[in-house]
Amino acid sequence: MYKFIKNLLNPKKPEPLVIAFNTIPAWTDEKEKTARTALEDAARDPMQVIRNSAAQLQHIVNSISGSEQDPALHPKLRAVAKNTLPLYVKAMNASLEKPLSEDIEEFYTDAVECLKSCINSNRGRGRYLQAVFPDEMKAVKMAIDGMGKELNILTTALATYRKQEGAVEAVRTLYQSVKDMQEDLERSGEKERRITARIDEITTRTGAIEREEAALAADAEGNLAVNECRSVLAEKEKTRNEVTRNYAARSMTASHVFRKAEKIAGKQHLSGGEVAAIRQAIEILSDHDLPDTLALKTALAAACPVAQRMIAAGDIPLKNREEREIFSDSDEFCTLMSALCAELSACDEACRLAETAVSAHTMVVRANSLAREKTQLNSMLEKEQQVLSELVDWKAKTIEKIPVETEEIRKKIGEIIGVDVQFQADANAPV
């Protein structure tokens, strides 16, 4: 007796249902099929009753149009009925003549629309006919109520089916999500191995480059030869800089005087040739590029006499020793500037050859090549390490997410069938 009462107060929980994880797709298909069958069974009779009610309602409405009115009715009521009846019959038939679909969901939508239209017509023009055709309008109301009652049954059946379908679809979606994550994890393992292999390859090659760079740095004979080339280049650049400063200083001084001469030429309305000669000299001396030696000599030979004439006339006062030195003997200035221009051109060529000697040296060529390759490899390594880091983070999050979604699947299946569910431990179960 004690055991009996104890079992009543503390009923034994049913044993959990154990299913294989990979059977979930078949289980969801079966549950969906069962839910659909249940819906079809539940909807069959209400759908037939609604069709019959709609046919009966249409018969009643059409019979009203041929019914005789009570002669005792007030003339105003008869006039209202006479004007309202055709419109009422037309509106009701417009709703009832629409075919109802064989598909349950479409049938439900069509039936709801039909019922709404009938109710609106009955509440609108139909209320004027209740006094004229009381029995017929009562039958109309009963038919509409019958349709509404069956629609309520169909509504409940559809709601149950949609709830079941939603629950099954949620399980199916979660299952597919877990399977996709498992497959992605498998593919990510291969991807991680490929990335790691590339990182190892880059690291190995970078190490080889650094060892070769160290060997180049330790090559005393080779470095001595390179340094000698660089010393020659430095000497050539020093000479060029000195010549450049000398040329630039005289160019700037002469240009300053020529600009004064240009302004005075404009005021004195000198001939176009003289003005053009001054401007040409200014342009050549002010140009950042080294001019042709002959062009420079020609331009100065044409401009200097014009400027000297203005200096002699007192139009251009020479304010410093450099200006007086230049224009005291313009022929010597032209010769000097031409010589400096030629020397500077020669210096440029000498520097170019010295630079080529440095850059073309085998040790420099190899060192530069190694440096470029190392830069590229470092960039590639940074990208590969970033991709690997993101992949590792994704794997960690995915590995955490799979058990969470698996547990959610287990709970949802248990809610659907009403008992606790456990997944069979096998190779296909989520990790």
URQUIFEN-V920065 format. One record per residue. RES is the residue in three letters. SS is DSSP state (a for helix, b for strand, c for the rest). PHI is phi in whole degrees, -180 to 180 (* if undefined). NEAR is the number of other ideal C-beta (glycine too) atoms within 12 Angstrom. Layout:
BEGIN
res=<RES;RES>
ss=<SS;SS>
phi=<PHI;PHI>
near=<NEAR;NEAR>
END
This chain:
BEGIN
res=<MET;TYR;LYS;PHE;ILE;LYS;ASN;LEU;LEU;ASN;PRO;LYS;LYS;PRO;GLU;PRO;LEU;VAL;ILE;ALA;PHE;ASN;THR;ILE;PRO;ALA;TRP;THR;ASP;GLU;LYS;GLU;LYS;THR;ALA;ARG;THR;ALA;LEU;GLU;ASP;ALA;ALA;ARG;ASP;PRO;MET;GLN;VAL;ILE;ARG;ASN;SER;ALA;ALA;GLN;LEU;GLN;HIS;ILE;VAL;ASN;SER;ILE;SER;GLY;SER;GLU;GLN;ASP;PRO;ALA;LEU;HIS;PRO;LYS;LEU;ARG;ALA;VAL;ALA;LYS;ASN;THR;LEU;PRO;LEU;TYR;VAL;LYS;ALA;MET;ASN;ALA;SER;LEU;GLU;LYS;PRO;LEU;SER;GLU;ASP;ILE;GLU;GLU;PHE;TYR;THR;ASP;ALA;VAL;GLU;CYS;LEU;LYS;SER;CYS;ILE;ASN;SER;ASN;ARG;GLY;ARG;GLY;ARG;TYR;LEU;GLN;ALA;VAL;PHE;PRO;ASP;GLU;MET;LYS;ALA;VAL;LYS;MET;ALA;ILE;ASP;GLY;MET;GLY;LYS;GLU;LEU;ASN;ILE;LEU;THR;THR;ALA;LEU;ALA;THR;TYR;ARG;LYS;GLN;GLU;GLY;ALA;VAL;GLU;ALA;VAL;ARG;THR;LEU;TYR;GLN;SER;VAL;LYS;ASP;MET;GLN;GLU;ASP;LEU;GLU;ARG;SER;GLY;GLU;LYS;GLU;ARG;ARG;ILE;THR;ALA;ARG;ILE;ASP;GLU;ILE;THR;THR;ARG;THR;GLY;ALA;ILE;GLU;ARG;GLU;GLU;ALA;ALA;LEU;ALA;ALA;ASP;ALA;GLU;GLY;ASN;LEU;ALA;VAL;ASN;GLU;CYS;ARG;SER;VAL;LEU;ALA;GLU;LYS;GLU;LYS;THR;ARG;ASN;GLU;VAL;THR;ARG;ASN;TYR;ALA;ALA;ARG;SER;MET;THR;ALA;SER;HIS;VAL;PHE;ARG;LYS;ALA;GLU;LYS;ILE;ALA;GLY;LYS;GLN;HIS;LEU;SER;GLY;GLY;GLU;VAL;ALA;ALA;ILE;ARG;GLN;ALA;ILE;GLU;ILE;LEU;SER;ASP;HIS;ASP;LEU;PRO;ASP;THR;LEU;ALA;LEU;LYS;THR;ALA;LEU;ALA;ALA;ALA;CYS;PRO;VAL;ALA;GLN;ARG;MET;ILE;ALA;ALA;GLY;ASP;ILE;PRO;LEU;LYS;ASN;ARG;GLU;GLU;ARG;GLU;ILE;PHE;SER;ASP;SER;ASP;GLU;PHE;CYS;THR;LEU;MET;SER;ALA;LEU;CYS;ALA;GLU;LEU;SER;ALA;CYS;ASP;GLU;ALA;CYS;ARG;LEU;ALA;GLU;THR;ALA;VAL;SER;ALA;HIS;THR;MET;VAL;VAL;ARG;ALA;ASN;SER;LEU;ALA;ARG;GLU;LYS;THR;GLN;LEU;ASN;SER;MET;LEU;GLU;LYS;GLU;GLN;GLN;VAL;LEU;SER;GLU;LEU;VAL;ASP;TRP;LYS;ALA;LYS;THR;ILE;GLU;LYS;ILE;PRO;VAL;GLU;THR;GLU;GLU;ILE;ARG;LYS;LYS;ILE;GLY;GLU;ILE;ILE;GLY;VAL;ASP;VAL;GLN;PHE;GLN;ALA;ASP;ALA;ASN;ALA;PRO;VAL>
ss=<c;a;a;a;a;a;a;a;a;c;c;c;c;c;c;c;b;b;b;c;a;a;a;a;a;a;a;a;a;a;a;a;a;a;a;a;a;a;a;a;a;a;a;a;a;a;a;a;a;a;a;a;a;a;a;a;a;a;a;a;a;a;a;a;c;c;c;c;c;c;c;c;c;c;a;a;a;a;a;a;a;a;a;a;a;a;a;a;a;a;a;a;a;a;a;a;c;c;c;c;c;c;c;a;a;a;a;a;a;a;a;a;a;a;a;a;a;a;a;a;a;a;a;c;c;a;a;a;a;c;c;c;c;a;a;a;a;a;a;a;a;a;a;a;a;a;a;a;a;a;a;a;a;a;a;a;a;a;a;a;a;a;a;a;a;a;a;a;a;a;a;a;a;a;a;a;a;a;a;a;a;a;a;a;a;a;a;a;a;a;a;a;a;a;a;a;a;a;a;a;a;a;a;a;a;a;a;a;a;a;a;a;a;a;a;a;a;a;c;a;a;a;a;a;a;a;a;a;a;a;a;a;a;a;a;a;a;a;a;a;a;a;a;a;a;a;a;a;a;a;a;a;a;a;a;a;a;a;a;a;a;a;a;a;a;a;a;a;c;c;c;a;a;a;a;a;a;a;a;a;a;a;a;a;a;a;c;c;c;c;c;c;a;a;a;a;a;a;a;a;a;a;a;a;a;a;a;a;a;a;a;a;c;c;c;c;c;c;c;c;a;a;a;a;a;a;a;a;c;a;a;a;a;a;a;a;a;a;a;a;a;a;a;a;a;a;a;a;a;a;a;a;a;a;a;a;a;a;a;c;c;a;a;a;a;a;a;a;a;a;a;a;a;a;a;a;a;a;a;a;a;a;a;a;a;a;a;a;a;a;a;a;a;a;a;a;a;a;a;a;a;a;a;a;a;a;a;a;a;a;a;a;a;a;a;a;a;c;c;c;b;b;b;c;c;c;c;c;c;c;c>
phi=<*;-60;-64;-64;-67;-63;-67;-69;-76;-125;-61;-70;-69;-66;-65;-66;-85;-102;-130;-80;-60;-77;-92;-60;-56;-65;-64;-66;-62;-67;-64;-64;-65;-64;-64;-67;-64;-62;-64;-61;-66;-71;-91;-58;-67;-58;-63;-67;-63;-65;-62;-64;-64;-64;-66;-63;-64;-66;-63;-63;-61;-68;-72;-64;-64;-101;-77;-87;-86;-68;-65;-79;-65;-65;-54;-66;-65;-65;-68;-63;-64;-63;-81;-87;-56;-61;-68;-65;-62;-63;-65;-66;-64;-61;-80;-83;-81;-67;-68;-96;-65;-80;-71;-61;-63;-68;-59;-61;-62;-64;-68;-62;-64;-62;-63;-59;-63;-65;-62;-64;-65;-70;-77;-88;-69;-64;-68;-76;-96;-66;-77;-86;-126;-62;-68;-64;-70;-66;-66;-62;-63;-66;-66;-65;-62;-64;-62;-63;-62;-68;-65;-63;-63;-66;-60;-64;-64;-67;-63;-63;-63;-66;-65;-65;-63;-64;-66;-66;-65;-64;-64;-62;-65;-65;-61;-64;-63;-65;-63;-62;-66;-63;-66;-65;-64;-62;-67;-67;-63;-66;-63;-64;-65;-66;-64;-61;-63;-66;-63;-63;-64;-64;-63;-63;-66;-63;-62;-64;-62;-64;-67;-68;-63;-64;-64;-65;-65;-87;-79;-63;-63;-65;-66;-63;-64;-65;-65;-63;-62;-69;-65;-60;-62;-62;-66;-63;-67;-64;-63;-64;-65;-65;-64;-63;-62;-64;-65;-65;-62;-68;-63;-64;-65;-65;-62;-61;-69;-65;-68;-64;-64;-65;-67;-66;-62;-68;-71;-87;54;-68;-65;-61;-65;-67;-63;-64;-63;-65;-64;-62;-64;-61;-62;-67;-71;-89;-68;-72;-84;-69;-78;-68;-59;-65;-63;-64;-61;-65;-65;-68;-63;-83;-89;-61;-59;-65;-67;-65;-63;-68;-65;-64;-81;84;-74;-123;-81;-89;-98;-145;-63;-63;-63;-66;-63;-69;-93;-74;-146;-67;-64;-63;-63;-62;-65;-65;-66;-64;-66;-62;-63;-65;-65;-66;-63;-66;-63;-59;-65;-64;-66;-62;-66;-67;-63;-63;-61;-72;-68;-89;-64;-57;-68;-68;-60;-68;-63;-65;-62;-64;-65;-64;-63;-64;-62;-63;-65;-64;-64;-62;-64;-61;-66;-63;-66;-66;-62;-63;-61;-65;-66;-63;-62;-63;-62;-63;-67;-67;-62;-73;-76;-59;-62;-64;-71;-64;-64;-65;-62;-59;-65;-66;-63;-61;-65;-69;-95;86;-135;-68;-125;-130;-94;-66;-77;-151;-67;-90;-71;-64;-86>
near=<7;9;10;10;10;11;12;11;10;11;10;10;9;12;10;17;20;19;31;20;32;19;23;35;24;16;27;31;18;20;30;26;18;20;29;25;18;22;32;23;17;25;34;21;17;32;33;20;27;38;28;19;33;37;22;23;41;28;22;35;40;23;21;34;26;14;21;15;24;15;10;11;19;14;13;13;23;22;15;23;34;19;16;30;32;18;22;38;32;19;26;41;25;19;31;35;21;21;16;32;18;16;18;30;23;18;31;33;20;29;40;25;23;37;35;19;29;41;26;20;33;36;20;17;28;36;22;25;40;24;23;34;34;21;18;33;33;19;25;39;28;19;33;37;21;27;41;27;20;32;34;21;26;36;26;20;31;32;19;21;31;21;19;29;25;21;28;32;22;26;38;27;21;31;35;19;24;35;25;20;28;29;17;23;26;17;18;27;19;15;22;25;16;18;26;20;16;22;27;18;18;27;21;16;22;26;17;18;26;20;16;22;22;14;18;26;17;13;21;13;13;21;20;14;20;28;19;19;26;22;17;23;27;18;18;27;22;18;23;29;18;18;29;24;17;23;33;24;23;33;35;21;28;39;31;27;40;42;24;27;37;31;21;26;30;17;14;19;10;24;13;13;15;27;26;19;29;40;27;29;41;31;23;34;38;21;20;11;15;27;28;17;24;17;22;37;27;21;34;42;25;27;42;36;23;38;42;31;23;29;26;16;14;10;22;29;16;25;14;15;11;20;28;19;19;35;37;17;14;31;18;17;35;32;21;26;41;28;21;33;36;23;23;32;25;20;29;24;18;23;26;19;18;27;22;18;23;28;21;18;27;20;30;26;19;23;26;20;19;26;20;15;22;25;16;18;26;21;16;22;25;17;18;26;21;16;22;26;17;18;27;20;16;21;25;15;17;28;23;18;24;29;19;19;28;31;20;24;37;32;22;28;34;23;21;31;24;12;18;18;30;21;30;19;13;14;11;20;24;35;21>
END
